[in-house]
């Protein structure tokens, strides 16, 4: 959550060679100013629910 009150655009950046996600960025809709950026280091498939509490 950026805290920005105006309209924003969120973009998922994909590596065209591998199809893997690289980053997620949120920008202002008017100026295109970067508000938030998340680099994706690794992405994997899993059968486990990451939101479920572990024992």
Phi and psi restraints in degrees (value plus and minus 20) as a CYANA .aco file:
   2 UNK   PHI    -108.6   -68.6
   2 UNK   PSI     -45.8    -5.8
   3 UNK   PHI      62.6   102.6
   3 UNK   PSI     -20.5    19.5
   4 UNK   PHI     -99.9   -59.9
   4 UNK   PSI     111.4   151.4
   5 UNK   PHI    -105.5   -65.5
   5 UNK   PSI     -37.4     2.6
   6 UNK   PHI    -106.0   -66.0
   6 UNK   PSI    -196.7  -156.7
   7 UNK   PHI     -90.8   -50.8
   7 UNK   PSI     118.0   158.0
   8 UNK   PHI    -146.1  -106.1
   8 UNK   PSI     145.4   185.4
   9 UNK   PHI    -150.0  -110.0
   9 UNK   PSI     114.0   154.0
  10 UNK   PHI    -132.4   -92.4
  10 UNK   PSI     115.0   155.0
  11 UNK   PHI    -148.8  -108.8
  11 UNK   PSI     113.3   153.3
  12 UNK   PHI    -117.4   -77.4
  12 UNK   PSI     101.7   141.7
  13 UNK   PHI    -116.6   -76.6
  13 UNK   PSI     104.7   144.7
  14 UNK   PHI    -134.7   -94.7
  14 UNK   PSI     118.3   158.3
  15 UNK   PHI     -94.5   -54.5
  15 UNK   PSI      95.5   135.5
  16 UNK   PHI     -86.4   -46.4
  16 UNK   PSI     -44.9    -4.9
  17 UNK   PHI     -94.7   -54.7
  17 UNK   PSI     -56.8   -16.8
  18 UNK   PHI    -131.6   -91.6
  18 UNK   PSI     -39.4     0.6
  19 UNK   PHI      59.6    99.6
  19 UNK   PSI     -14.5    25.5
  20 UNK   PHI    -105.8   -65.8
  20 UNK   PSI     126.4   166.4
  21 UNK   PHI     -91.3   -51.3
  21 UNK   PSI     119.8   159.8
  22 UNK   PHI    -127.5   -87.5
  22 UNK   PSI     -60.0   -20.0
  23 UNK   PHI    -184.0  -144.0
  23 UNK   PSI     146.9   186.9
  24 UNK   PHI    -148.0  -108.0
  24 UNK   PSI     108.7   148.7
  25 UNK   PHI    -150.6  -110.6
  25 UNK   PSI     125.2   165.2
  26 UNK   PHI    -138.4   -98.4
  26 UNK   PSI     108.2   148.2
  27 UNK   PHI    -148.9  -108.9
  27 UNK   PSI     138.1   178.1
  28 UNK   PHI     -88.5   -48.5
  28 UNK   PSI     123.6   163.6
  29 UNK   PHI     -90.6   -50.6
  29 UNK   PSI     -55.0   -15.0
  30 UNK   PHI     -97.1   -57.1
  30 UNK   PSI     -78.0   -38.0
  31 UNK   PHI    -115.5   -75.5
  31 UNK   PSI     -38.5     1.5
  32 UNK   PHI      58.5    98.5
  32 UNK   PSI      -1.9    38.1
  33 UNK   PHI     -89.6   -49.6
  33 UNK   PSI     113.1   153.1
  34 UNK   PHI     -90.9   -50.9
  34 UNK   PSI     104.6   144.6
  35 UNK   PHI    -125.1   -85.1
  35 UNK   PSI     -57.6   -17.6
  36 UNK   PHI    -171.5  -131.5
  36 UNK   PSI     123.1   163.1
  37 UNK   PHI    -163.4  -123.4
  37 UNK   PSI     111.5   151.5
  38 UNK   PHI    -147.2  -107.2
  38 UNK   PSI      98.4   138.4
  39 UNK   PHI    -105.3   -65.3
  39 UNK   PSI     116.5   156.5
  40 UNK   PHI    -120.4   -80.4
  40 UNK   PSI      90.8   130.8
  41 UNK   PHI     -96.3   -56.3
  41 UNK   PSI     -61.8   -21.8
  42 UNK   PHI    -174.3  -134.3
  42 UNK   PSI     124.4   164.4
  43 UNK   PHI    -154.5  -114.5
  43 UNK   PSI     114.1   154.1
  44 UNK   PHI    -158.9  -118.9
  44 UNK   PSI     137.3   177.3
  45 UNK   PHI    -106.6   -66.6
  45 UNK   PSI     125.4   165.4
  46 UNK   PHI    -169.8  -129.8
  46 UNK   PSI     134.5   174.5
  47 UNK   PHI    -116.5   -76.5
  47 UNK   PSI     -23.9    16.1
  48 UNK   PHI    -113.9   -73.9
  48 UNK   PSI     123.2   163.2
  49 UNK   PHI    -104.2   -64.2
  49 UNK   PSI      93.6   133.6
  50 UNK   PHI     -89.0   -49.0
  50 UNK   PSI     -35.6     4.4
  51 UNK   PHI    -109.1   -69.1
  51 UNK   PSI     -33.9     6.1
  52 UNK   PHI     -98.1   -58.1
  52 UNK   PSI     118.1   158.1
  53 UNK   PHI     -85.8   -45.8
  53 UNK   PSI     116.5   156.5
  54 UNK   PHI    -112.0   -72.0
  54 UNK   PSI     128.2   168.2
